Each structure stands twice: as C-alpha cells, then as structure tokens.
Amino acid sequence: MLATAPWCCLQPLVIVIVIACSCAARAATPSRASRHDKAAQGSSSREARDEAMRAIPYSQLDRDARIKVGAVLANTTIFRRLPVELIECDANLFVFLIEHPDLVVSIWEALGVSEVELHRTSDDKYDASDKAGTRGHIEYLYQGPQTHLVYADGTYTGSLMSRPVRGRCVLLMRSSYGKTRDGRPVVRCGVDAFLHLENVGVGVLAKTFQPLVTTAADHNFHETVAFLASVHQAASANYAGMQRLTEKLANVNDEQRQEFSDLTTQVAVRAALAQATQSRQTTGSAQRPSTAGRSQQRYRKR
C-alpha cells in the first residue's frame, strides 16, 4: 500500500535535520510521487540565507524561542535551502502529518521500514534517536498552515568522529496549497536549514559535513516528502487498507489516531466522488452522438 525502497544512507546529524522536518530518517518512496520545483533548486547562497532569516516569524515567538533561534543564526556553520518540492497531497492531511512526526514514525514502524525512535515528551517537543549514535531533541517553535519553525539539538557519538559532536539547527518550512486543472490537491513546500556544529574543525567540515548536509539532506527531504504524498495516494486508492494500518499504529494516542482516520476518510470520499464524476462524464460523452452522426441522421430524414 505504501511502497518503500531500500534505505537512503543518512549520516550523523543529517538525521537531526530530517527528523526535525517531521520526516525522521530513512524511509524512501518512488521518486515520481514528488518532484523538485525547477524554479527553486537547492541553494547555500548568502541571498537565500538572508531571505530565510527575514521570513522567520520572530513576532510570534516567545523570549525563549527567540534566544534559541538567535543563537543558531548568529553562529551558523552551514546554511542550506533544500530544493522546493511539489507533491499531490490533501492540504489538511499534509499539515497534520507535518505537525505529528510521532505518528509518521509510527507508520514506518507498522510498515517495518524504520528503526528511528521518536517520543513526544510534551506539547510540541520530542526526543529522537536513530539507534546509530545520534540522539536529538526537537521542538516546534511555531506552527501555522503555511509556516513551521522547528528547533533541534542533537549529539553524535560514533566511529565517524573521534569525539562526540553536538549540533543545533533551526528549520523554517514554508508551504503553499493549490489544485491542478483537474482538481487534484497539490502542496508546494521547501525548507531552509541553519545548522551550528560544535567540536568540528574547518578541514573536517569542508571534507565531511558540508557535502554531507547539502547532498544527503536534499535527497532525503525529497524522499520523505514523497512519503507524505504516498500516504495521500494510499488513502485515495485503498481506504480499507489505510484504516487497518491506522489501527496498528503504536505510541499514538486515541485523539491522534481518530483525527488521522478522519482525514484519510475525507481523502477517500473526495477521491471516490471525483472518480464517480469522471465516470459519468465519460459515459455521457460516449452516449452523445457525434456532430457528424447527427448530420447524417438529418440527411437521411430528408
């Protein structure tokens, strides 16, 4: 129902970035479910960084959140604007999945495609682990239909580095919603990532983490957004299977489970109505005689 591919190879601290986007790690789906917006490819330019900083909703943040954001932005080691993605997905379902990363991880667990752990510790706060040396804390600082601001900090301990590396990041996700000419819902979304790394020398940064973040993060954001599109597709095409999957989700409270079930039901109903309308239109068109046929009928009557 939700197709998966072999694991994407995520490296330490990139996982913190991807998890904090609400799409925690390695699950991959067919690339045709999502495509890069050709008008907005990934960038690490100063212009993109300045624009992203201006777009952060500072006036909506409390003092503690502004301090966290300011500390990362004042000491950014790596900035990356990930390639904008365009997917087919119901807007309400998309926002729900973005704002409930623990439910997304529960779906992966039910499908057996991820070992990432993500636990809600309080409203809008989570603990995360990739079981490979990276542990992190995630906090949603601001949530709106078109803007999500996330703060994450994490530590990597493993063979890649001689000593633990600590990282903090601020992620600004912006989304817009629309419909295709034939009425299908689409979402356009992109993420600006500000990352500060501690205990990383200039040489290691240039050779390891810079290409790691810019390449792996681009690819994995593409794949994880495609996964969200596949949830919409599954709800549209296999309602019964989606409801069975919903019942299997672990570490999800009843309220979240019910809301997810309601949203996928709405997607299924709209898909069924659209299919019925298209079928009626096709049948009606086939039953109407062509202009040439009507002309021949009039000629024979004469």
ABEGO torsion letter per residue (X at the ends): XBBBBBBBBBBBGAAAAAAAAGBAEABBBBAAABBBBAABBBBABAAAAAAAAAABBAAABBAAAAAAAAAAAAABABBBBBBBBBBBBBAAAAAAAAABAAAAAAAAAAAGABABBBBBABBGBBBBBAGAGBBBBBBBABBBAABBBBBBBBBBBBAABABBBBBBBBBBBBBBBBBBAAGBBBBBBBBBBBBBBBGBBAAAAAAAAAAAAAAAAAAAAAAAAAAAAAAAAAAAABAAAAAAAAAABBGBBAAAAAAAAAAAAAAAAAAAAAAAAAAAAAAAAAABBBAAAAAAAAAAAX
